[in-house]
């Protein structure tokens, strides 16, 4: 059942998780019915309907575009159970109470179709216990599916079988979750809190314990345990606030109630500070206070001794900062040997999680890879516990950890398992290697899943210690210099489409990158069927392109003024036209930010493949400029084409939204919104799994070639809004300027954008060609670049990374 067809889904429970799971299904174009209790007053579906409306207001947004909330169908358990028969998958997502879940199962089970899959989204309850009471046939189709919050953004989903779950069900769900919803799926054992929460919450509890021991404040601990360790910026206590302290308390209780024989059992006592906060209703971000509290613009942190909130901002000691920048082996040696309390704290929290992960691996996961990925994807760590341990020298750290256990310095007296100290793991230098990852139960290194869904991933999620192809060097290189690499996938039958990847910082576009793009097109035209623009940094959620290399333009600007920059602008325009009119299809594969010139490259492709979390926009106004790589030209052309297809003569109607987006430097919040902005087209392909982006783009390039790709004919007759359109837009801008909503320089920039989008000082309906619009772009860009206020904005952006408003 690895090719499971899920055409419609029911979500039971319109709370925080249920409604947001429904939202992400809608993002992926999977029809959803959202159930909840019937309302006692008013329309029966009002509870579900209110939850659906609330989705539009949440930040971070659970929906790619907010109005897609209307596609979620509200329902209630009293009137609408028959609708469950329409659904291939039913996801229960109500509160974490086994009795409540069982009561709901009795109600809905008779209405679930005989071949539908039934799953529980639980963060840690026993799946086998939940399965009790289901009839024998439904037990075969029941399992746990644990989404992490928020479901749109968190990569991890834990898949937990019950004893009687059919293997085919699990394979089908893993494929659906991986490809359709873009998740990293880990199969967990049916143990309390599964893998990620088990290790992650232990890490939080151990961190609290060690922070008390070394008398470190919550904000200092967060500074030490966030980005400095390669973990989420929210670190430990901010993360707890975001998750909700009541949720954290519930997960701790699950561990304490169900892990009585655990050698780490004493650590499962809820910390008094957490109990006190929950009792006061200080539940974190959702209640306005937790470990942190925001007062106006000031973020305060709880001082546990005073029981009051004080100014936050404590930072790691400079000595510890330097230690954390050292290579892994040296870093851990210094932490282990240091007498500095912050360094001792860091060694302790690493030791504790290494100890815990090793002791519990066999009971909670099939292998070390699953544990590392679960913690990475569920808690935002760059490295899992075993990856960090192995990178620093497995045998030495194992000896240090065991020595602390023997000395009574660890949180448990349980020794490290034998495999951690002797045998294959010690001999191989860790739990990950070319053969796979260590499985204590199998007593060998097991390879990754061979499910067909993973054949769509040219580069699977990397794991330290595993031998995997480096996307920066993989395949066969056709040409490489300091700016670009042009290459092909060297696997049999895969080398017919060329790939170009940038090597510049943030994949910015300068003269050398432009030359590289042209060279890649020429090579593709000679020997290949297409060209894909793809960045290896996409695999780490890096940028597609941050746009033109402004920093590289500054020396020319300072030496010879704006006129010295004009040749680069002309080269940029010519290269984008070369992309558009190439004899082979050029397909940009977008992930992350595609801003300014990066967006213009996207717009000129034959077709685009975009990862759902792509943030695309023409943002030049933020640095006092306007798009001059063909972005405005394409905006005018697309508006004219839309008007023509609809038989409309009022061109301005189709220019208003593009103008607003460009003048306000708006960036899409998703690939779906980029379609609404006009930077992507409805015919473009959106993928939800980052690791499928390259393979999908290559496939799309081949499909275009197979369909007999011919470059579009040059457009010589673009109808423009002319001076009448310019005047109309400027009238609105005058009101904004005079009302103090925009500055004088903003007014000037926006006016220039309007002039180009409208085709210049010509009559409305006049026909112009692309060269005319490109000339207008170029002239306006150079004029703005020559202005002092624009130069101030550029320098300010380069120095601070933030737009200057002058």
C-alpha positions in Angstrom: 0.0 0.0 0.0 3.0 2.4 -0.5 0.9 4.1 -3.3 -2.0 4.8 -1.0 -4.5 7.1 -2.6 -5.8 9.7 -0.1 -8.4 11.8 -1.8 -10.2 13.3 1.2 -9.4 13.5 4.9 -11.5 14.0 8.1 -9.9 15.6 11.1 -11.7 15.0 14.4 -11.2 17.9 16.8 -11.0 21.6 15.8 -8.6 22.6 18.5 -5.1 24.0 17.9 -3.6 20.9 16.4 -6.7 19.6 14.6 -7.4 22.8 12.9 -3.8 23.4 11.9 -3.4 19.8 10.6 -6.5 20.5 8.5 -4.9 23.8 7.3 -1.8 22.0 6.1 -3.8 19.4 4.3 -5.5 22.2 2.5 -2.1 23.8 1.7 -1.4 20.5 -0.1 -4.8 20.6 -1.9 -6.1 17.6 0.1 -9.9 18.2 0.7 -10.7 18.2 4.5 -13.7 17.9 6.7 -13.1 19.4 10.2 -15.3 17.9 12.9 -16.1 19.0 16.4 -18.9 18.9 18.9 -22.2 20.4 17.9 -22.7 23.9 19.3 -25.3 24.2 22.0 -26.5 27.5 20.5 -26.6 28.9 17.0 -25.5 26.8 14.0 -24.4 23.3 14.9 -21.1 23.6 13.1 -20.1 26.9 14.7 -17.4 25.4 16.8 -15.6 24.0 13.8 -16.4 27.1 11.8 -14.9 29.5 14.4 -11.8 27.4 14.4 -11.5 27.7 10.7 -12.0 31.4 10.8 -9.3 31.7 13.5 -6.8 30.1 11.2 -6.8 33.3 9.1 -5.5 35.3 12.1 -2.7 33.1 13.4 0.9 34.0 13.2 2.9 32.1 12.0 0.3 31.5 9.4 -0.8 27.8 9.2 -2.2 28.5 5.6 -0.2 29.3 2.5 -2.9 31.9 1.7 -5.4 32.8 4.3 -8.5 32.6 2.1 -7.9 28.9 1.6 -9.5 28.4 5.0 -12.8 28.5 3.1 -11.9 25.1 1.5 -12.1 23.4 5.0 -15.6 21.9 5.5 -17.0 22.3 9.0 -18.9 19.4 10.5 -20.2 18.0 13.8 -20.5 14.6 15.4 -24.3 14.7 15.7 -25.4 15.5 12.1 -22.4 14.7 9.9 -21.0 11.3 10.8 -22.1 9.9 7.4 -19.6 12.2 5.8 -16.8 10.0 7.2 -17.7 7.5 4.5 -16.3 10.0 2.0 -12.9 10.0 3.6 -9.8 7.8 3.0 -8.1 8.9 6.1 -9.5 9.9 9.5 -7.2 11.8 11.9 -8.3 12.0 15.5 -6.8 15.1 17.2 -8.8 15.8 20.4 -7.4 16.4 23.9 -4.8 14.0 25.4 -7.3 12.0 27.4 -7.6 8.3 26.7 -11.2 8.1 28.1 -12.3 11.0 25.8 -10.6 9.4 22.8 -12.3 6.0 23.5 -15.7 7.7 23.8 -15.2 9.4 20.5 -14.0 6.2 18.8 -17.2 4.4 19.9 -19.2 7.2 18.2 -17.2 7.4 14.9 -15.9 3.9 14.3 -19.2 2.6 12.8 -19.2 5.4 10.2 -15.6 4.9 9.1 -15.4 3.3 5.7 -14.3 -0.3 5.6 -11.0 0.5 3.7 -10.3 3.9 5.3 -7.3 4.4 7.7 -7.9 5.7 11.2 -5.1 7.4 13.1 -4.6 9.2 16.4 -2.5 12.4 16.6 -1.3 11.9 20.1 1.9 13.3 21.6 2.6 10.3 23.7 -0.3 8.2 24.7 -0.1 4.4 24.1 -1.3 3.5 20.7 -2.1 -0.1 21.7 -4.2 1.2 24.6 -6.0 3.6 22.2 -6.7 0.6 19.9 -8.6 -1.3 22.6 -12.3 -1.4 21.9 -11.9 -1.1 18.1 -13.2 -4.0 16.1 -10.6 -6.4 14.7 -10.7 -5.1 11.1 -10.3 -1.4 12.2 -7.4 -2.4 14.4 -5.5 -3.5 11.2 -6.0 0.1 9.9 -5.3 2.0 13.1 -2.0 3.6 14.2 -0.5 6.8 15.7 0.6 9.8 13.6 2.2 12.5 15.7 2.4 15.9 14.1 4.6 18.5 15.8 3.3 22.0 16.4 2.9 24.0 14.3 2.1 21.3 11.7 2.9 23.5 8.6 6.4 24.3 9.8 7.6 21.4 11.9 9.2 18.8 9.7 8.8 15.8 12.0 5.9 13.3 12.0 6.2 10.2 14.1 4.4 7.1 12.8 3.6 4.7 15.6 2.1 1.2 14.8 -0.1 -0.7 17.1 0.5 -4.4 17.5 -2.0 -5.3 14.8 -1.4 -2.4 12.3 -0.8 -3.8 8.8 2.7 -3.1 7.4 1.1 -1.8 4.1 -0.8 0.8 6.0 2.4 2.2 7.5 4.2 2.2 4.1 1.3 4.0 2.5 1.0 6.6 5.2 4.8 7.2 5.2 4.7 7.9 1.5 1.7 10.2 1.8 3.2 12.1 4.7 6.6 12.4 3.1 5.7 13.5 -0.4 2.2 15.1 -0.2 2.7 16.9 3.1 6.5 17.2 2.9 7.3 15.6 6.3 10.3 13.8 7.7 8.7 10.5 8.9 10.2 8.5 11.7 8.7 5.2 12.8 8.6 5.1 16.6 7.9 2.4 19.1 4.8 2.5 21.2 6.5 3.9 24.3 5.5 6.9 26.4 6.1 10.1 24.4 7.7 8.1 21.6 11.1 9.4 20.5 11.4 13.2 20.0 9.3 14.2 23.1 10.9 11.5 25.2 14.5 12.7 24.5 13.6 16.4 24.0 11.6 16.8 27.2 14.2 14.8 29.1 16.8 17.3 27.7 14.6 20.2 28.9 14.2 18.7 32.4 17.9 17.9 32.7 18.7 21.5 31.5 16.5 22.9 34.3 18.2 20.6 36.8 21.7 21.6 35.8 20.7 25.3 35.5 19.6 25.2 39.2 22.8 23.4 40.1 25.0 26.0 38.5 22.7 28.9 39.4 22.2 30.1 35.8 19.2 32.3 34.8 16.7 31.2 32.2 17.8 33.9 29.7 21.5 32.9 30.1 20.6 29.3 29.6 18.7 30.2 26.4 21.7 32.1 25.1 23.9 29.1 25.9 21.6 26.4 24.5 20.3 28.1 21.3 22.2 29.0 18.1 25.5 28.6 19.9 24.8 24.9 20.0 23.3 24.7 16.6 19.8 24.5 18.0 16.6 26.5 17.5 16.9 30.2 18.3 14.2 29.8 20.9 16.6 27.4 22.8 15.1 25.8 25.9 12.8 28.1 27.9 11.5 30.2 24.9 10.7 27.0 23.2 8.7 25.8 26.3 6.8 29.1 26.2 6.0 28.7 22.6 4.9 25.1 23.0 2.8 26.0 26.1 3.8 25.2 29.6 0.6 23.3 30.2 1.5 21.0 27.2 5.1 20.6 28.6 3.5 19.7 32.0 1.3 17.1 30.4 4.2 15.5 28.6 6.2 15.3 31.8 3.2 13.8 33.6 2.9 11.1 30.9 6.5 10.2 31.5 6.1 10.1 35.2 2.9 8.1 35.2 4.2 5.5 32.7 7.9 5.2 33.3 8.0 4.0 36.9 10.9 1.6 36.2 13.0 4.1 34.2 16.5 4.5 35.7 16.0 8.3 35.1 12.6 8.3 36.9 13.6 11.0 39.5 14.2 13.5 36.8 10.6 13.2 35.7 9.4 15.2 38.7 7.8 18.4 37.4 10.2 21.3 38.3 8.6 23.5 41.0 9.1 26.6 38.9 7.0 25.0 36.1 4.3 23.9 38.5 4.1 27.4 39.9 3.8 29.0 36.5 1.1 26.6 35.4 -0.9 27.1 38.6 -0.8 30.9 38.0 -2.1 30.5 34.5 1.3 31.6 33.1 1.3 29.1 30.3 3.8 30.9 28.0 3.2 32.7 24.8 -0.5 31.9 24.5 -1.2 33.5 27.9 1.3 36.4 27.6 3.6 35.1 30.3 5.7 32.1 31.2 9.4 31.9 31.6 9.3 35.2 29.7 6.9 38.1 29.7 6.6 40.9 27.1 5.8 44.4 28.5 5.4 46.8 25.7 8.5 46.3 23.5 10.6 45.0 26.5 11.1 41.2 26.9 11.5 40.3 30.6 12.6 37.0 32.1 11.4 35.3 35.3 13.9 35.4 38.2 13.0 32.2 40.0 14.5 33.4 43.3 12.6 36.7 43.4 9.5 35.3 41.8 9.4 38.4 39.6 10.1 39.3 36.0 13.3 41.3 35.4 15.1 42.7 32.3 16.5 39.9 30.1 19.5 39.7 27.9 22.2 37.7 29.8 24.9 36.4 27.5 27.5 33.7 27.5 30.9 34.5 28.9 33.5 35.3 26.2 35.6 32.3 27.2 32.7 29.9 26.7 31.9 31.6 23.3 35.4 30.9 22.2 35.2 27.2 23.3 32.0 26.7 21.4 33.6 27.9 18.2 36.3 25.2 18.3 36.1 21.9 16.3 34.0 19.2 18.0 36.8 17.1 19.6 38.6 20.1 21.0 35.3 21.8 22.1 34.2 18.8 24.2 37.6 18.4 25.7 37.6 22.0 26.8 34.1 21.8 28.2 34.9 18.6 30.0 38.1 20.0 31.6 36.9 23.6 32.3 36.1 24.8 35.8 34.0 27.7 34.4 30.4 27.2 35.6 28.9 27.8 32.2 31.3 25.3 30.5 30.6 22.8 33.3 26.8 23.3 32.7 27.2 22.7 29.0 29.3 19.5 29.5 26.6 18.3 31.9 23.7 18.8 29.6 25.5 17.1 26.7 26.6 14.2 29.0 23.0 13.8 30.2 21.5 13.6 26.8 24.2 11.2 25.5 23.7 9.0 28.5 19.9 9.0 28.2 19.9 8.4 24.5 22.2 5.5 24.7 20.4 3.8 27.6 16.9 4.2 26.0 17.7 3.7 22.3 16.8 0.1 22.1 13.4 0.7 23.8 12.2 3.7 21.9 13.6 3.5 18.4 14.7 1.0 15.8 18.1 2.6 15.3 20.3 5.6 16.1 19.4 7.4 12.9 15.7 7.5 13.8 16.5 9.0 17.2 18.9 11.6 15.8 16.4 12.7 13.0 13.5 12.7 15.5 15.3 15.1 17.8 16.6 17.3 15.0 13.3 17.6 13.2 11.2 17.8 16.3 13.3 20.3 18.3 15.2 22.2 15.7 18.7 20.8 16.5 21.3 20.9 13.7 22.7 17.6 15.0 21.1 14.8 16.9 22.7 13.5 20.2 24.5 10.6 18.6 25.8 12.8 15.7 27.4 15.2 18.2 28.9 12.4 20.2 30.3 10.7 17.1 31.7 13.9 15.7 33.6 14.6 18.9 35.2 11.2 19.1 33.0 8.3 20.2 35.3 6.3 22.4 36.7 9.2 24.3 33.3 10.7 25.1 31.9 7.3 26.1 34.7 6.9 28.6 34.1 10.4 30.0 30.4 9.8 30.3 30.9 6.4 32.0 33.4 8.0 34.4 30.8 10.6 35.4 28.3 7.8 35.9 30.7 5.9 38.1 31.5 9.0 40.1 27.8 9.8 40.8 27.9 13.0 38.8 25.3 11.9 36.2 21.5 12.0 36.6 21.3 8.2 36.8 23.5 5.3 38.0 22.5 3.2 34.9 25.7 2.3 33.0 26.1 3.0 29.3 25.0 -0.1 27.4 27.8 -2.5 26.4 27.5 -1.6 22.7 28.4 2.0 23.5 31.8 1.0 25.0 32.9 -2.1 23.1 32.2 -4.0 20.0 31.2 -2.8 16.5 30.1 0.7 17.5 33.4 1.5 19.4 35.4 -0.2 16.6 33.7 1.8 13.9 33.9 5.1 15.8 30.2 5.6 16.3 26.7 4.6 15.4 26.5 6.0 11.8 28.6 4.7 8.9 28.4 3.7 5.3 26.5 0.5 6.1 23.8 2.4 8.0 23.0 3.2 11.6 23.3 1.1 14.7 20.3 -0.9 15.8 20.8 -2.4 19.3 18.0 -5.0 18.7 19.5 -6.2 15.4 23.0 -5.7 16.7 24.1 -4.3 13.4 24.1 -1.2 11.3 20.8 -1.0 9.4 20.3 0.9 6.1 17.8 3.6 5.3 14.2 2.9 4.2 13.9 1.6 0.6 10.4 2.8 0.1 9.8 4.0 -3.5 8.9 7.5 -2.3 12.6 8.1 -1.4 13.7 7.6 -5.0 12.4 11.1 -5.7 15.1 12.4 -3.4 18.4 12.9 -5.2 19.9 13.9 -1.9 18.3 12.5 1.2 18.6 14.3 4.6 22.3 14.1 5.5 23.5 12.5 8.7 26.9 13.1 10.3 29.0 9.9 10.0 27.0 8.5 7.1 28.7 8.4 3.7 26.5 10.4 1.4 27.0 12.5 -1.8 27.9 16.1 -1.2 25.5 18.2 -3.3 28.2 20.8 -3.9 30.4 18.2 -5.7 28.1 15.3 -6.6 27.5 14.2 -10.2 29.7 15.1 -13.1 31.0 18.6 -13.4 30.8 20.2 -16.9 32.3 23.5 -15.9 33.1 25.2 -12.6 34.6 28.5 -11.5 34.4 30.8 -8.5 30.9 31.8 -9.4 29.0 28.8 -10.6 29.1 25.0 -11.0 27.5 23.5 -14.1 26.9 19.8 -13.7 24.7 16.8 -14.4 23.4 13.9 -12.3 25.8 11.2 -13.4 23.5 8.3 -12.6 22.4 6.2 -15.5 19.8 7.9 -17.6 19.9 11.1 -15.5 22.5 13.2 -17.3 20.3 14.6 -20.1 19.4 17.8 -18.2 22.1 20.2 -17.1 22.1 21.9 -13.6 23.6 25.2 -12.7 24.3 26.1 -9.0 25.6 29.4 -7.7 28.6 29.6 -5.4 28.3 33.3 -4.2 27.3 34.4 -0.7 23.5 34.1 -0.4 23.5 33.0 -4.0 23.6 36.6 -5.1 23.9 37.5 -8.7 26.9 39.5 -10.0 28.6 39.7 -13.4 30.4 36.3 -13.0 27.2 34.5 -12.1 25.4 36.1 -15.1 28.2 34.8 -17.3 27.9 31.4 -15.7 24.1 31.3 -16.4 24.7 32.1 -20.1 27.5 29.5 -20.3 25.2 26.9 -18.7 22.5 27.7 -21.3 25.0 27.3 -24.1 26.2 24.0 -22.8 22.6 22.8 -22.3 21.7 23.9 -25.9 24.6 21.9 -27.3 24.3 18.6 -25.4 21.3 18.5 -23.1 17.5 18.6 -23.2 17.1 21.3 -20.5 18.7 23.3 -17.7 17.7 23.5 -14.1 18.8 26.3 -11.7 19.1 24.7 -8.3 21.1 25.6 -5.2 22.7 23.0 -2.9 21.9 25.4 0.0 18.2 24.6 -0.5 18.8 21.4 1.4 19.5 23.4 4.5 16.6 25.8 3.8 19.0 28.3 2.4 18.2 30.9 -0.2 17.5 30.4 -3.9 19.0 33.9 -4.4 19.0 37.1 -2.4 19.2 39.0 -5.7 21.8 41.2 -7.3 25.1 41.5 -5.5 24.7 45.1 -4.2 28.0 44.9 -2.3 29.8 44.2 -5.5 28.2 47.3 -7.2 29.3 49.7 -4.5 33.0 50.1 -5.7 31.8 50.9 -9.3 29.2 53.3 -7.9 31.7 55.1 -5.7 34.4 55.2 -8.5 32.3 56.4 -11.4 28.7 57.1 -10.3 25.6 55.3 -11.4 26.5 55.3 -15.1 29.3 52.9 -14.3 26.7 50.4 -13.1 24.6 50.6 -16.2 26.6 48.0 -18.1 25.8 45.5 -15.3 22.1 46.3 -15.4 22.2 45.8 -19.2 24.0 42.5 -18.8 21.4 41.4 -16.2 18.6 42.2 -18.6 20.2 40.4 -21.5 20.9 37.3 -19.4 17.3 37.2 -18.2 16.1 37.4 -21.9 18.6 34.6 -22.7 16.9 32.5 -20.0 13.5 33.2 -21.4 14.3 32.6 -25.0 16.8 29.7 -24.6 16.5 26.8 -27.1 16.0 24.4 -24.2 13.6 24.9 -21.2 15.2 26.6 -18.2 13.5 25.6 -15.0 14.3 27.4 -11.7 14.0 25.2 -8.7 13.1 27.6 -5.9 13.4 27.1 -2.1 13.7 29.8 0.6 14.1 33.4 -0.5 14.1 34.5 -4.1 14.3 38.3 -3.8 14.9 41.1 -6.3 17.1 39.7 -9.1 16.5 36.2 -7.8 12.8 36.8 -8.3 13.4 38.1 -11.8 15.4 35.0 -12.7 12.4 32.9 -11.4 10.0 34.9 -13.6 11.9 34.4 -16.8 12.0 30.6 -16.5 10.2 28.3 -18.9 8.5 26.8 -15.9 9.1 27.0 -12.2 9.2 24.3 -9.5 8.9 25.8 -6.0 9.2 24.4 -2.5 6.1 25.3 -0.6 8.1 27.4 1.9 9.4 29.8 -0.8 9.4 33.5 -0.1 9.5 35.4 -3.3 9.3 39.2 -4.1 10.7 42.2 -6.0 12.1 44.1 -3.0 14.3 46.7 -4.7 12.2 49.6 -3.4 13.5 48.7 0.1 17.0 49.9 -1.1 15.7 52.9 -3.0 15.7 51.2 -6.4 13.3 49.4 -8.7 13.5 46.0 -10.5 15.6 46.4 -13.6 16.3 42.8 -14.6 13.1 42.5 -16.5 10.8 42.2 -13.4 8.7 45.2 -14.3 8.8 44.3 -18.0 7.3 40.9 -17.1 4.8 42.5 -14.8 3.6 44.8 -17.6 3.5 41.9 -20.1 1.6 39.5 -17.8 -1.0 42.3 -17.0 -1.5 43.0 -20.7 -1.8 39.3 -21.5 -4.4 38.8 -18.8 -6.4 41.8 -20.0 -6.3 40.5 -23.5 -7.5 37.0 -22.6 -10.4 38.5 -20.6 -11.2 40.9 -23.4 -10.7 43.9 -21.1 -9.4 47.3 -22.2 -8.8 48.8 -18.8 -5.2 47.8 -18.4 -4.8 49.7 -15.1 -7.1 47.2 -13.3 -4.5 44.5 -13.9 -1.5 46.6 -12.9 -2.7 47.8 -9.5 -1.8 44.7 -7.5 1.6 44.2 -9.2 2.3 47.8 -8.5 1.4 47.6 -4.8 3.4 44.5 -4.3 6.5 46.0 -5.9 6.2 49.5 -4.4 5.8 48.0 -1.0 8.5 45.4 -1.5 6.1 42.7 -0.4 7.4 39.1 -0.2 5.2 36.1 -0.5 4.6 34.1 2.7 4.5 30.8 0.7 4.7 29.6 -2.9 0.9 29.7 -3.0 0.9 33.4 -2.2 3.7 33.9 -4.8 1.1 32.7 -7.4 -1.3 35.3 -6.2 1.5 37.9 -6.5 2.2 36.9 -10.1 5.7 35.8 -9.4 4.8 32.1 -10.0 2.1 31.0 -12.4 -0.9 28.6 -11.6 0.7 26.1 -14.0 3.9 26.0 -12.0 4.7 23.0 -9.8 4.8 23.2 -6.0 6.5 20.5 -4.0 6.1 20.0 -0.2 9.2 18.0 0.5 12.4 20.0 0.1 14.4 16.8 -0.8 12.1 16.3 -3.9 12.7 19.7 -5.4 15.7 18.8 -7.6 14.2 15.6 -9.0 10.9 17.3 -9.7 12.6 20.2 -11.5 14.6 17.7 -13.6 11.4 15.8 -14.4 9.6 19.0 -15.4 12.5 20.0 -17.7 12.3 16.6 -19.4 8.6 16.8 -19.7 8.8 20.2 -21.5 11.5 18.7 -23.8 9.4 15.6 -24.4 6.4 17.8 -25.4 8.6 19.5 -28.1 9.7 22.6 -26.3 10.2 25.6 -28.4 11.2 29.0 -27.0 8.4 31.6 -27.0 8.3 34.0 -29.8 9.6 37.5 -28.9 6.7 39.8 -27.8 6.6 42.9 -30.0 3.1 44.2 -29.2 2.5 44.8 -25.4 -0.5 47.0 -24.7 0.4 49.5 -21.9 -1.6 51.8 -19.7 0.6 54.8 -20.6 0.4 58.3 -19.1 -3.2 57.9 -18.1 -2.3 54.9 -15.9 0.8 56.8 -14.5 -1.4 59.8 -13.6 -4.0 57.6 -11.8 -1.4 55.8 -9.7 0.5 59.0 -8.9 -2.7 60.7 -7.7 -3.0 57.9 -5.1 0.7 58.3 -4.2 0.3 62.1 -3.6 -2.4 61.3 -1.0 -0.1 58.9 0.7 2.9 61.3 0.7 0.8 64.3 1.8 -0.7 62.2 4.6 2.7 61.2 5.9 2.3 57.5 5.0 5.3 57.5 2.7 8.4 59.7 2.4 9.2 62.0 -0.5 11.8 59.5 -1.7 9.3 56.6 -1.4 7.0 58.7 -3.6 9.7 59.2 -6.2 10.6 55.5 -6.2 6.9 54.4 -6.5 6.4 57.0 -9.3 9.3 55.5 -11.3 7.8 52.0 -10.8 4.5 53.2 -12.1 6.1 54.9 -15.1 7.8 51.6 -16.2 4.8 49.3 -15.4 2.6 51.6 -17.5 5.0 51.8 -20.4 6.1 55.4 -20.1 4.6 58.6 -21.5 2.6 57.1 -24.3 -1.2 56.9 -24.9 -3.2 54.2 -23.1 -3.4 51.1 -25.2 -0.2 51.9 -27.1 1.8 48.8 -28.2 5.4 48.5 -27.1 8.0 45.7 -27.2 10.1 44.2 -24.5 13.2 46.3 -25.5 11.2 49.5 -24.8 10.2 48.4 -21.3 13.7 47.2 -20.5 15.1 50.6 -21.6 12.6 52.3 -19.3 13.7 50.0 -16.4 17.4 50.6 -17.0 17.0 54.4 -17.2 14.9 54.6 -14.1 17.3 52.3 -12.1 20.3 54.4 -13.0 18.5 57.7 -12.2 17.5 56.4 -8.8 20.9 54.9 -8.1 22.5 58.3 -8.7 20.4 59.8 -5.8 21.9 60.3 -2.4 18.9 58.9 -0.5 19.1 55.7 -2.5 22.8 55.4 -1.8 22.0 55.9 1.9 19.5 53.0 1.7 22.0 50.7 0.0 24.8 51.4 2.5 22.3 51.1 5.4 21.1 47.7 4.2 24.6 46.4 3.7 25.7 47.5 7.1 22.6 46.5 9.2 20.6 44.2 7.0 17.6 46.3 7.6 15.8 48.8 5.3 16.4 52.5 5.9 13.4 54.8 5.7 14.6 58.2 4.6 
